[in-house]
Amino acid sequence: MGFGKLSDLFFGSGYMAGVNSSGGLKLVFVYGLLGLVPIAFLTVSIIQEFVASKIVVLMFLLLLLFYSGNGKKSQ
């Protein structure tokens, strides 16, 4: 269930009809805040104290960010 359908369920259909959602703003929010900020904090943490498990977590975050950033082709 998407957030549009969820808001329709709670507030009634048409509540979100006048909202202009831009793809660029969503892209900056999702990939900026939820992707790059944790990676930056983890990188600073690695610089301060090196632990091998932090490298594994950093690689997983980068892999997840690049995987989710690639557009999935609809069939």
C-alpha positions as CSV (number, residue, x, y, z in Angstrom):
1,M,0.0,0.0,0.0
2,G,1.5,3.3,-1.0
3,F,1.4,6.5,1.0
4,G,-1.2,8.0,-1.4
5,K,-3.6,5.1,-0.8
6,L,-2.8,5.3,2.9
7,S,-3.7,8.9,3.1
8,D,-6.9,8.2,1.1
9,L,-7.7,5.6,3.7
10,F,-7.3,7.9,6.6
11,F,-8.5,11.2,5.2
12,G,-10.8,10.2,2.3
13,S,-10.1,10.2,-1.4
14,G,-9.2,13.6,-2.8
15,Y,-7.4,14.8,0.3
16,M,-4.0,14.6,-1.4
17,A,-5.3,15.5,-4.9
18,G,-4.0,19.1,-4.8
19,V,-0.5,18.3,-3.5
20,N,2.2,18.8,-6.1
21,S,4.9,16.1,-5.5
22,S,8.0,16.6,-7.5
23,G,10.3,13.7,-8.2
24,G,13.5,15.8,-7.6
25,L,12.4,16.7,-4.0
26,K,11.8,13.0,-3.3
27,L,15.1,12.1,-4.8
28,V,17.0,14.6,-2.6
29,F,15.2,13.5,0.5
30,V,15.5,9.8,0.1
31,Y,19.1,9.6,-1.2
32,G,20.4,12.7,0.6
33,L,19.1,12.1,4.1
34,L,18.5,8.4,4.2
35,G,21.5,7.4,2.1
36,L,24.4,9.8,2.2
37,V,24.0,11.0,5.8
38,P,24.5,7.6,7.4
39,I,27.3,6.9,5.1
40,A,29.0,10.1,6.0
41,F,28.6,9.4,9.8
42,L,30.0,5.9,9.3
43,T,32.9,7.2,7.3
44,V,33.8,9.7,10.0
45,S,33.5,6.9,12.6
46,I,35.9,4.7,10.6
47,I,38.4,7.6,10.4
48,Q,38.2,8.1,14.2
49,E,38.5,4.4,15.0
50,F,39.1,1.7,12.5
51,V,37.1,-1.5,12.9
52,A,36.6,-4.1,10.2
53,S,32.9,-4.5,10.8
54,K,32.4,-0.8,10.0
55,I,33.8,-1.4,6.6
56,V,31.3,-4.3,6.0
57,V,28.4,-2.0,7.1
58,L,29.7,0.8,4.8
59,M,29.9,-1.5,1.9
60,F,26.4,-2.8,2.6
61,L,25.0,0.8,2.8
62,L,26.8,1.7,-0.5
63,L,25.5,-1.4,-2.2
64,L,22.0,-0.7,-1.0
65,L,22.1,2.9,-2.1
66,F,23.3,2.1,-5.6
67,Y,20.9,-0.8,-6.0
68,S,17.9,1.3,-5.0
69,G,19.2,4.2,-7.0
70,N,19.1,2.3,-10.3
71,G,15.7,2.6,-11.9
72,K,13.9,-0.7,-12.1
73,K,12.6,-1.3,-15.5
74,S,8.9,-2.0,-15.6
75,Q,7.7,-4.7,-17.9
